[in-house]
Amino acid sequence: MRVERVETFVLKTPLGAERFYSSQAEFPERNSLLVRITTSDGVTGWGEGGQYGPAEPVKTCIDEVLAPQLLAIDDASPGVVWERLYAGIRDFGSKGPYIEAMSALDIALWDVLGKSLGASIATLMGGRSRERVKAYGTGGYYDTLDFDRHRDLARLATVVERYADEGLGMLKMKIGLLPIADDALRVQTVRDVLGDDFVLFADANHAYNASSAIAMGRVLERADFQFFEEPVPPEDRRGYARVREHLDIAIAGGEAEYTRYGFRDLIAGDCVDILQPDICVTGGISEVRNIVALATTNNLRTIPHVWGSGIAVAAALQVCSWLPLVPYTHRPVPVQNEPIIEFDRTRNPLRDDLLSQSFVLQNGYIEVPAGPGLGVEVDMDVLERHCVK
């Protein structure tokens, strides 16, 4: 299999009045970097890379550095390409846009491979352990920087009620933008509105140092939250370990980590209970397989982080279909040992409109596409509408 053409697409869509905030940033738009690979046999594959920052650096890494190398490789199998490209950039690009670019190329190559063989990516990875994946919603963001207790708690209650009405039974809410006392009110509001049986998680987007994270973690424990995501900055491995040592709630992290080497160090530092590699960031499907091998070796759960277009969701569904139970039990239990998928509920036309077929939430689950490769097709009219020329 030889690649004949590599095309990159920067997609952007403004959110207008629906912009929102995490602890770290304002989100006035949704953006994405997509890549389309075409082989000498005319087979095309789609991938996505980056997502957190601007898409342009990822595009440049592909167009100017990686694509010319890929076009020169006779055997464009995903594993062959990954190792060869990484060997060429490891001196200067072992994290950041280069690995995000490699993620996009790797996902596209797996899509091509699946289409060439008539099999889904999950099948090629080792088998489809499940045909549907339990979804948790991500929402409960901040809509303003000026916290008004009565107004914002009422708005938050309305938003999370809508998530429940959509059929979700699990939600990850945002914390970290406000003082702990104010975020504690938001946490309790969500618990009161959704009830004791609703499964809740919290994501601080690394807003705290270890001591403040421990204080916030105790708030989450009292409200019976199931995991605490990114309590401290990703570089603060000692802080992660300290937070994990002092709290009973599961600690999750890894969306800002790259390749098996970064996750090796995260595990070695006793930082997390749950690994959260983002397939479009950490090195693609080829590298996620290596990360999962490390996770299972250490009896740690993997819950992929998902933030991007429909291509990112499709890639995560394929990986979640394949993921093993950790640890194995005769009866799987979502979150406890069975994989779940992140299903962002903020407005994103690049996720909801880009594909010819949409992802439908049914009884809290999303079906894994059964077609070859990613199992999805891009609507080129929608792509053109959002593409930055």
C-alpha positions as a Markdown table, in Angstrom:
| # | Residue | x | y | z |
|---|---|---|---|---|
| 1 | Met | 0.0 | 0.0 | 0.0 |
| 2 | Arg | 1.5 | 3.3 | -1.1 |
| 3 | Val | 0.1 | 6.8 | -0.4 |
| 4 | Glu | -0.2 | 9.0 | -3.5 |
| 5 | Arg | -1.8 | 12.1 | -2.0 |
| 6 | Val | -2.1 | 13.8 | 1.4 |
| 7 | Glu | -4.6 | 16.7 | 1.8 |
| 8 | Thr | -5.1 | 18.8 | 4.9 |
| 9 | Phe | -8.2 | 20.8 | 5.9 |
| 10 | Val | -8.4 | 23.5 | 8.6 |
| 11 | Leu | -12.0 | 23.7 | 9.8 |
| 12 | Lys | -13.5 | 26.5 | 12.0 |
| 13 | Thr | -17.0 | 27.4 | 13.1 |
| 14 | Pro | -17.7 | 30.4 | 15.4 |
| 15 | Leu | -20.0 | 29.8 | 18.4 |
| 16 | Gly | -21.3 | 33.3 | 18.8 |
| 17 | Ala | -23.5 | 33.7 | 21.9 |
| 18 | Glu | -23.0 | 30.0 | 22.7 |
| 19 | Arg | -19.3 | 30.5 | 23.6 |
| 20 | Phe | -18.2 | 29.0 | 26.9 |
| 21 | Tyr | -15.3 | 28.8 | 29.4 |
| 22 | Ser | -13.3 | 26.2 | 31.1 |
| 23 | Ser | -10.8 | 27.0 | 33.9 |
| 24 | Gln | -8.2 | 27.8 | 31.3 |
| 25 | Ala | -9.7 | 29.4 | 28.3 |
| 26 | Glu | -12.6 | 31.0 | 26.4 |
| 27 | Phe | -14.1 | 28.9 | 23.6 |
| 28 | Pro | -15.4 | 31.3 | 20.9 |
| 29 | Glu | -15.2 | 28.7 | 18.1 |
| 30 | Arg | -14.7 | 25.1 | 17.4 |
| 31 | Asn | -11.8 | 24.1 | 15.2 |
| 32 | Ser | -10.2 | 21.0 | 13.7 |
| 33 | Leu | -7.4 | 19.7 | 11.5 |
| 34 | Leu | -8.5 | 16.9 | 9.2 |
| 35 | Val | -6.3 | 15.0 | 6.8 |
| 36 | Arg | -7.4 | 12.9 | 3.8 |
| 37 | Ile | -5.0 | 10.2 | 2.5 |
| 38 | Thr | -5.4 | 8.6 | -1.0 |
| 39 | Thr | -3.6 | 5.5 | -1.9 |
| 40 | Ser | -2.3 | 4.3 | -5.3 |
| 41 | Asp | -5.4 | 2.0 | -5.3 |
| 42 | Gly | -7.7 | 4.9 | -5.0 |
| 43 | Val | -8.7 | 4.2 | -1.4 |
| 44 | Thr | -9.2 | 7.2 | 0.9 |
| 45 | Gly | -8.9 | 7.5 | 4.6 |
| 46 | Trp | -9.7 | 10.3 | 7.1 |
| 47 | Gly | -7.8 | 11.4 | 10.2 |
| 48 | Glu | -7.9 | 14.2 | 12.7 |
| 49 | Gly | -5.1 | 15.8 | 14.7 |
| 50 | Gly | -4.6 | 18.4 | 17.4 |
| 51 | Gln | -7.8 | 20.1 | 18.7 |
| 52 | Tyr | -6.7 | 22.0 | 21.8 |
| 53 | Gly | -4.8 | 24.8 | 20.2 |
| 54 | Pro | -4.7 | 26.3 | 16.7 |
| 55 | Ala | -4.9 | 23.9 | 13.8 |
| 56 | Glu | -2.4 | 25.7 | 11.6 |
| 57 | Pro | 0.8 | 24.4 | 13.3 |
| 58 | Val | -0.4 | 20.8 | 12.9 |
| 59 | Lys | -1.2 | 21.4 | 9.2 |
| 60 | Thr | 2.3 | 22.8 | 8.7 |
| 61 | Cys | 3.9 | 19.8 | 10.3 |
| 62 | Ile | 2.0 | 17.5 | 7.9 |
| 63 | Asp | 2.4 | 19.6 | 4.7 |
| 64 | Glu | 6.0 | 20.6 | 5.1 |
| 65 | Val | 7.6 | 17.7 | 7.0 |
| 66 | Leu | 5.6 | 14.5 | 7.4 |
| 67 | Ala | 3.7 | 14.2 | 4.2 |
| 68 | Pro | 6.8 | 14.3 | 1.9 |
| 69 | Gln | 8.3 | 11.5 | 4.0 |
| 70 | Leu | 5.0 | 9.5 | 3.9 |
| 71 | Leu | 4.8 | 9.7 | 0.1 |
| 72 | Ala | 8.2 | 8.2 | -0.1 |
| 73 | Ile | 7.4 | 5.1 | 1.9 |
| 74 | Asp | 6.7 | 2.0 | -0.1 |
| 75 | Asp | 4.8 | 0.2 | 2.6 |
| 76 | Ala | 2.4 | 2.7 | 4.2 |
| 77 | Ser | 1.0 | 0.3 | 6.8 |
| 78 | Pro | 0.2 | 2.2 | 10.0 |
| 79 | Gly | 2.9 | 0.5 | 12.2 |
| 80 | Val | 5.6 | 0.9 | 9.6 |
| 81 | Val | 4.8 | 4.5 | 9.0 |
| 82 | Trp | 4.5 | 5.4 | 12.7 |
| 83 | Glu | 7.9 | 4.1 | 13.7 |
| 84 | Arg | 9.7 | 5.6 | 10.7 |
| 85 | Leu | 8.1 | 9.1 | 11.0 |
| 86 | Tyr | 8.7 | 9.2 | 14.8 |
| 87 | Ala | 12.4 | 8.3 | 14.3 |
| 88 | Gly | 12.7 | 11.3 | 12.0 |
| 89 | Ile | 11.2 | 13.8 | 14.5 |
| 90 | Arg | 12.1 | 12.5 | 18.0 |
| 91 | Asp | 15.0 | 14.9 | 18.3 |
| 92 | Phe | 12.7 | 17.9 | 18.0 |
| 93 | Gly | 9.1 | 16.8 | 18.0 |
| 94 | Ser | 8.4 | 14.2 | 20.7 |
| 95 | Lys | 5.5 | 16.3 | 22.0 |
| 96 | Gly | 3.1 | 18.9 | 20.6 |
| 97 | Pro | 2.1 | 19.6 | 17.0 |
| 98 | Tyr | 4.3 | 17.0 | 15.4 |
| 99 | Ile | 2.7 | 14.2 | 17.4 |
| 100 | Glu | -0.7 | 15.6 | 16.8 |
| 101 | Ala | 0.1 | 15.6 | 13.1 |
| 102 | Met | 1.2 | 12.0 | 13.3 |
| 103 | Ser | -2.0 | 11.2 | 15.1 |
| 104 | Ala | -4.0 | 12.5 | 12.1 |
| 105 | Leu | -1.9 | 10.5 | 9.6 |
| 106 | Asp | -2.1 | 7.4 | 11.7 |
| 107 | Ile | -5.9 | 7.4 | 12.0 |
| 108 | Ala | -6.2 | 8.0 | 8.3 |
| 109 | Leu | -3.9 | 5.1 | 7.5 |
| 110 | Trp | -5.9 | 2.8 | 9.8 |
| 111 | Asp | -9.1 | 4.0 | 8.0 |
| 112 | Val | -7.4 | 3.1 | 4.7 |
| 113 | Leu | -6.3 | -0.3 | 5.9 |
| 114 | Gly | -9.8 | -1.2 | 7.2 |
| 115 | Lys | -11.4 | -0.1 | 3.9 |
| 116 | Ser | -8.8 | -2.1 | 1.9 |
| 117 | Leu | -9.5 | -5.2 | 4.0 |
| 118 | Gly | -13.2 | -4.7 | 4.5 |
| 119 | Ala | -12.9 | -4.7 | 8.2 |
| 120 | Ser | -13.5 | -2.1 | 11.0 |
| 121 | Ile | -10.6 | -0.7 | 12.8 |
| 122 | Ala | -11.7 | -2.4 | 16.1 |
| 123 | Thr | -11.6 | -5.7 | 14.2 |
| 124 | Leu | -8.1 | -5.1 | 13.0 |
| 125 | Met | -7.0 | -4.0 | 16.5 |
| 126 | Gly | -7.9 | -7.4 | 17.8 |
| 127 | Gly | -11.7 | -7.7 | 17.8 |
| 128 | Arg | -14.9 | -5.9 | 18.7 |
| 129 | Ser | -15.5 | -6.6 | 22.4 |
| 130 | Arg | -18.7 | -4.5 | 22.3 |
| 131 | Glu | -21.0 | -3.2 | 19.6 |
| 132 | Arg | -22.1 | -0.2 | 21.6 |
| 133 | Val | -20.4 | 2.0 | 24.2 |
| 134 | Lys | -21.8 | 3.7 | 27.3 |
| 135 | Ala | -21.5 | 7.5 | 26.9 |
| 136 | Tyr | -21.0 | 10.2 | 29.4 |
| 137 | Gly | -21.8 | 13.8 | 28.6 |
| 138 | Thr | -19.3 | 16.5 | 29.0 |
| 139 | Gly | -20.9 | 19.8 | 29.9 |
| 140 | Gly | -21.7 | 22.1 | 32.8 |
| 141 | Tyr | -19.2 | 24.7 | 31.5 |
| 142 | Tyr | -19.1 | 28.3 | 32.6 |
| 143 | Asp | -21.0 | 30.8 | 30.3 |
| 144 | Thr | -19.5 | 33.9 | 31.9 |
| 145 | Leu | -16.5 | 35.1 | 33.9 |
| 146 | Asp | -18.7 | 37.0 | 36.3 |
| 147 | Phe | -20.2 | 34.5 | 38.7 |
| 148 | Asp | -23.7 | 35.5 | 39.9 |
| 149 | Arg | -24.8 | 32.8 | 42.4 |
| 150 | His | -28.6 | 32.9 | 41.8 |
| 151 | Arg | -28.4 | 33.3 | 38.0 |
| 152 | Asp | -25.6 | 30.9 | 37.3 |
| 153 | Leu | -26.8 | 28.1 | 39.5 |
| 154 | Ala | -30.2 | 28.3 | 38.0 |
| 155 | Arg | -28.7 | 28.2 | 34.5 |
| 156 | Leu | -26.6 | 25.2 | 35.4 |
| 157 | Ala | -29.6 | 23.4 | 36.8 |
| 158 | Thr | -31.5 | 23.9 | 33.5 |
| 159 | Val | -28.5 | 22.7 | 31.4 |
| 160 | Val | -27.9 | 19.5 | 33.3 |
| 161 | Glu | -31.6 | 18.7 | 33.4 |
| 162 | Arg | -31.5 | 18.8 | 29.6 |
| 163 | Tyr | -28.6 | 16.3 | 29.6 |
| 164 | Ala | -30.7 | 13.8 | 31.6 |
| 165 | Asp | -33.7 | 14.4 | 29.3 |
| 166 | Glu | -31.4 | 13.4 | 26.4 |
| 167 | Gly | -31.0 | 9.9 | 27.9 |
| 168 | Leu | -27.6 | 10.3 | 29.6 |
| 169 | Gly | -26.9 | 8.7 | 32.9 |
| 170 | Met | -23.4 | 10.0 | 33.4 |
| 171 | Leu | -22.0 | 13.6 | 33.2 |
| 172 | Lys | -18.6 | 15.2 | 33.6 |
| 173 | Met | -18.9 | 18.8 | 34.7 |
| 174 | Lys | -16.3 | 21.6 | 34.7 |
| 175 | Ile | -14.7 | 23.1 | 37.8 |
| 176 | Gly | -11.7 | 25.3 | 38.5 |
| 177 | Leu | -12.6 | 28.7 | 37.2 |
| 178 | Leu | -14.1 | 29.9 | 40.5 |
| 179 | Pro | -13.0 | 29.8 | 44.1 |
| 180 | Ile | -13.5 | 26.4 | 45.7 |
| 181 | Ala | -16.5 | 27.6 | 47.8 |
| 182 | Asp | -18.4 | 28.7 | 44.6 |
| 183 | Asp | -17.5 | 25.6 | 42.7 |
| 184 | Ala | -18.7 | 23.6 | 45.6 |
| 185 | Leu | -22.1 | 25.2 | 45.2 |
| 186 | Arg | -22.1 | 24.2 | 41.5 |
| 187 | Val | -21.1 | 20.6 | 42.4 |
| 188 | Gln | -23.9 | 20.3 | 44.9 |
| 189 | Thr | -26.4 | 21.9 | 42.5 |
| 190 | Val | -25.7 | 19.3 | 39.9 |
| 191 | Arg | -26.0 | 16.5 | 42.4 |
| 192 | Asp | -29.2 | 17.8 | 43.8 |
| 193 | Val | -30.8 | 18.2 | 40.3 |
| 194 | Leu | -29.7 | 14.9 | 38.9 |
| 195 | Gly | -30.1 | 12.8 | 42.0 |
| 196 | Asp | -28.1 | 10.2 | 43.8 |
| 197 | Asp | -28.2 | 7.5 | 41.1 |
| 198 | Phe | -26.7 | 9.8 | 38.3 |
| 199 | Val | -23.0 | 9.1 | 37.8 |
| 200 | Leu | -20.9 | 12.2 | 38.0 |
| 201 | Phe | -17.3 | 13.2 | 37.2 |
| 202 | Ala | -15.4 | 16.5 | 37.5 |
| 203 | Asp | -12.7 | 18.1 | 35.2 |
| 204 | Ala | -10.6 | 20.9 | 36.6 |
| 205 | Asn | -8.4 | 21.3 | 33.4 |
| 206 | His | -5.4 | 21.5 | 35.7 |
| 207 | Ala | -6.6 | 24.5 | 37.7 |
| 208 | Tyr | -5.1 | 23.7 | 41.1 |
| 209 | Asn | -2.0 | 23.0 | 43.0 |
| 210 | Ala | -1.9 | 19.9 | 45.1 |
| 211 | Ser | -3.3 | 21.4 | 48.3 |
| 212 | Ser | -6.2 | 23.2 | 46.6 |
| 213 | Ala | -6.9 | 20.1 | 44.5 |
| 214 | Ile | -7.1 | 18.0 | 47.7 |
| 215 | Ala | -9.6 | 20.5 | 49.2 |
| 216 | Met | -11.7 | 20.4 | 46.0 |
| 217 | Gly | -11.4 | 16.6 | 45.8 |
| 218 | Arg | -13.0 | 16.3 | 49.3 |
| 219 | Val | -15.9 | 18.4 | 48.0 |
| 220 | Leu | -16.3 | 15.9 | 45.2 |
| 221 | Glu | -16.0 | 12.9 | 47.5 |
| 222 | Arg | -18.8 | 14.3 | 49.7 |
| 223 | Ala | -21.0 | 14.6 | 46.6 |
| 224 | Asp | -20.1 | 11.1 | 45.5 |
| 225 | Phe | -18.3 | 11.9 | 42.3 |
| 226 | Gln | -16.5 | 9.0 | 40.6 |
| 227 | Phe | -13.4 | 10.6 | 39.2 |
| 228 | Phe | -11.5 | 13.8 | 39.3 |
| 229 | Glu | -9.8 | 14.8 | 36.0 |
| 230 | Glu | -6.7 | 16.8 | 35.6 |
| 231 | Pro | -6.5 | 18.2 | 39.2 |
| 232 | Val | -3.1 | 19.7 | 38.7 |
| 233 | Pro | -0.9 | 20.8 | 35.7 |
| 234 | Pro | 0.3 | 17.9 | 33.6 |
| 235 | Glu | 4.0 | 18.7 | 34.4 |
| 236 | Asp | 3.3 | 18.4 | 38.1 |
| 237 | Arg | 3.8 | 14.7 | 38.6 |
| 238 | Arg | 4.6 | 15.0 | 42.3 |
| 239 | Gly | 1.4 | 17.0 | 42.7 |
| 240 | Tyr | -0.6 | 14.3 | 41.0 |
| 241 | Ala | 0.9 | 11.7 | 43.3 |
| 242 | Arg | 0.2 | 13.8 | 46.4 |
| 243 | Val | -3.4 | 14.4 | 45.3 |
| 244 | Arg | -3.9 | 10.7 | 44.6 |
| 245 | Glu | -2.4 | 9.7 | 48.0 |
| 246 | His | -4.7 | 12.0 | 50.0 |
| 247 | Leu | -8.0 | 11.3 | 48.2 |
| 248 | Asp | -10.2 | 8.2 | 47.7 |
| 249 | Ile | -11.8 | 9.5 | 44.5 |
| 250 | Ala | -10.2 | 8.1 | 41.3 |
| 251 | Ile | -7.7 | 10.5 | 39.7 |
| 252 | Ala | -7.8 | 10.8 | 35.9 |
| 253 | Gly | -5.4 | 12.4 | 33.5 |
| 254 | Gly | -3.4 | 12.2 | 30.3 |
| 255 | Glu | -5.2 | 14.3 | 27.7 |
| 256 | Ala | -2.2 | 16.6 | 27.5 |
| 257 | Glu | 0.3 | 13.7 | 27.4 |
| 258 | Tyr | 2.0 | 12.4 | 24.3 |
| 259 | Thr | 3.0 | 8.9 | 23.2 |
| 260 | Arg | 3.7 | 5.7 | 25.2 |
| 261 | Tyr | 6.8 | 7.4 | 26.7 |
| 262 | Gly | 4.7 | 10.2 | 28.4 |
| 263 | Phe | 2.2 | 7.6 | 29.8 |
| 264 | Arg | 5.1 | 5.4 | 31.0 |
| 265 | Asp | 6.2 | 8.2 | 33.2 |
| 266 | Leu | 2.7 | 9.1 | 34.3 |
| 267 | Ile | 2.2 | 5.5 | 35.4 |
| 268 | Ala | 5.7 | 5.3 | 37.0 |
| 269 | Gly | 5.0 | 8.4 | 39.1 |
| 270 | Asp | 1.8 | 6.8 | 40.6 |
| 271 | Cys | -0.1 | 9.8 | 39.2 |
| 272 | Val | -3.4 | 8.4 | 38.1 |
| 273 | Asp | -6.0 | 5.7 | 38.4 |
| 274 | Ile | -7.5 | 6.3 | 34.9 |
| 275 | Leu | -5.5 | 7.1 | 31.8 |
| 276 | Gln | -7.1 | 9.5 | 29.3 |
| 277 | Pro | -5.1 | 9.4 | 26.0 |
| 278 | Asp | -6.7 | 11.5 | 23.3 |
| 279 | Ile | -6.3 | 9.5 | 20.1 |
| 280 | Cys | -6.0 | 12.6 | 17.9 |
| 281 | Val | -3.2 | 14.0 | 20.2 |
| 282 | Thr | -1.1 | 11.3 | 21.7 |
| 283 | Gly | 0.0 | 9.5 | 18.5 |
| 284 | Gly | -3.1 | 8.0 | 16.9 |
| 285 | Ile | -4.5 | 4.5 | 17.1 |
| 286 | Ser | -1.1 | 2.8 | 16.7 |
| 287 | Glu | 0.2 | 4.5 | 19.8 |
| 288 | Val | -3.0 | 4.1 | 21.8 |
| 289 | Arg | -2.5 | 0.4 | 21.5 |
| 290 | Asn | 0.9 | 0.8 | 23.2 |
| 291 | Ile | -0.5 | 3.0 | 25.9 |
| 292 | Val | -3.3 | 0.5 | 26.6 |
| 293 | Ala | -0.6 | -2.3 | 27.0 |
| 294 | Leu | 1.0 | -0.2 | 29.7 |
| 295 | Ala | -2.3 | 0.5 | 31.3 |
| 296 | Thr | -3.4 | -3.2 | 31.5 |
| 297 | Thr | 0.1 | -4.2 | 32.7 |
| 298 | Asn | -0.5 | -1.9 | 35.7 |
| 299 | Asn | -4.2 | -2.8 | 36.1 |
| 300 | Leu | -5.2 | 0.8 | 35.3 |
| 301 | Arg | -8.4 | 1.8 | 33.4 |
| 302 | Thr | -8.3 | 3.6 | 30.0 |
| 303 | Ile | -11.0 | 6.1 | 29.2 |
| 304 | Pro | -10.1 | 8.0 | 26.0 |
| 305 | His | -10.4 | 11.7 | 26.0 |
| 306 | Val | -12.5 | 12.9 | 23.0 |
| 307 | Trp | -12.7 | 16.6 | 21.9 |
| 308 | Gly | -13.1 | 17.2 | 18.2 |
| 309 | Ser | -15.0 | 16.5 | 15.0 |
| 310 | Gly | -17.0 | 13.4 | 14.1 |
| 311 | Ile | -13.8 | 11.8 | 13.0 |
| 312 | Ala | -12.4 | 12.0 | 16.5 |
| 313 | Val | -15.6 | 10.4 | 17.9 |
| 314 | Ala | -15.5 | 7.7 | 15.3 |
| 315 | Ala | -11.9 | 6.9 | 16.1 |
| 316 | Ala | -12.7 | 6.8 | 19.8 |
| 317 | Leu | -15.7 | 4.5 | 19.3 |
| 318 | Gln | -13.5 | 2.0 | 17.4 |
| 319 | Val | -10.9 | 2.0 | 20.2 |
| 320 | Cys | -13.5 | 1.7 | 22.9 |
| 321 | Ser | -15.1 | -1.3 | 21.0 |
| 322 | Trp | -11.7 | -3.0 | 21.2 |
| 323 | Leu | -10.6 | -2.0 | 24.7 |
| 324 | Pro | -10.5 | -4.9 | 27.2 |
| 325 | Leu | -12.1 | -4.9 | 30.7 |
| 326 | Val | -9.6 | -3.8 | 33.3 |
| 327 | Pro | -9.7 | -5.8 | 35.5 |
| 328 | Tyr | -11.7 | -8.6 | 33.9 |
| 329 | Thr | -15.1 | -9.6 | 35.4 |
| 330 | His | -17.7 | -12.0 | 34.2 |
| 331 | Arg | -20.2 | -9.1 | 34.3 |
| 332 | Pro | -18.8 | -5.8 | 33.0 |
| 333 | Val | -19.6 | -2.6 | 34.9 |
| 334 | Pro | -19.3 | 0.7 | 33.1 |
| 335 | Val | -16.7 | 3.1 | 34.5 |
| 336 | Gln | -15.6 | 0.5 | 37.1 |
| 337 | Asn | -14.0 | -1.8 | 34.5 |
| 338 | Glu | -15.9 | -1.4 | 31.2 |
| 339 | Pro | -14.8 | 1.4 | 28.8 |
| 340 | Ile | -17.0 | 4.5 | 28.3 |
| 341 | Ile | -16.8 | 7.2 | 25.8 |
| 342 | Glu | -16.8 | 11.0 | 26.2 |
| 343 | Phe | -19.7 | 12.7 | 24.4 |
| 344 | Asp | -19.3 | 16.4 | 24.5 |
| 345 | Arg | -22.6 | 18.2 | 24.7 |
| 346 | Thr | -21.5 | 21.8 | 23.8 |
| 347 | Arg | -22.5 | 23.0 | 20.3 |
| 348 | Asn | -20.1 | 21.7 | 17.6 |
| 349 | Pro | -21.2 | 21.5 | 14.0 |
| 350 | Leu | -17.9 | 19.8 | 13.2 |
| 351 | Arg | -19.0 | 16.9 | 15.3 |
| 352 | Asp | -22.7 | 16.8 | 14.7 |
| 353 | Asp | -23.0 | 17.8 | 11.0 |
| 354 | Leu | -19.7 | 16.8 | 9.4 |
| 355 | Leu | -20.4 | 13.1 | 8.8 |
| 356 | Ser | -23.0 | 11.6 | 6.5 |
| 357 | Gln | -24.4 | 9.6 | 9.4 |
| 358 | Ser | -24.7 | 11.1 | 12.9 |
| 359 | Phe | -24.0 | 9.5 | 16.3 |
| 360 | Val | -27.3 | 8.8 | 18.1 |
| 361 | Leu | -27.6 | 8.4 | 21.8 |
| 362 | Gln | -29.9 | 5.4 | 22.6 |
| 363 | Asn | -30.5 | 4.5 | 26.2 |
| 364 | Gly | -27.2 | 6.1 | 27.2 |
| 365 | Tyr | -25.2 | 4.2 | 24.6 |
| 366 | Ile | -23.7 | 5.0 | 21.2 |
| 367 | Glu | -23.4 | 2.3 | 18.5 |
| 368 | Val | -20.0 | 1.6 | 17.1 |
| 369 | Pro | -19.9 | 2.0 | 13.3 |
| 370 | Ala | -19.8 | -1.4 | 11.7 |
| 371 | Gly | -18.4 | -0.4 | 8.3 |
| 372 | Pro | -14.8 | -0.8 | 7.2 |
| 373 | Gly | -12.2 | 1.4 | 8.7 |
| 374 | Leu | -13.7 | 4.2 | 10.8 |
| 375 | Gly | -17.1 | 3.2 | 9.5 |
| 376 | Val | -18.0 | 6.8 | 8.6 |
| 377 | Glu | -17.9 | 9.1 | 5.6 |
| 378 | Val | -17.4 | 12.9 | 5.5 |
| 379 | Asp | -20.0 | 15.1 | 4.0 |
| 380 | Met | -17.9 | 17.1 | 1.7 |
| 381 | Asp | -20.5 | 19.9 | 1.4 |
| 382 | Val | -20.3 | 20.4 | 5.2 |
| 383 | Leu | -16.5 | 20.3 | 5.1 |
| 384 | Glu | -16.3 | 22.9 | 2.4 |
| 385 | Arg | -18.7 | 25.2 | 4.4 |
| 386 | His | -16.4 | 25.2 | 7.4 |
| 387 | Cys | -13.1 | 24.9 | 5.7 |
| 388 | Val | -10.7 | 27.9 | 6.0 |
| 389 | Lys | -9.3 | 28.6 | 2.5 |
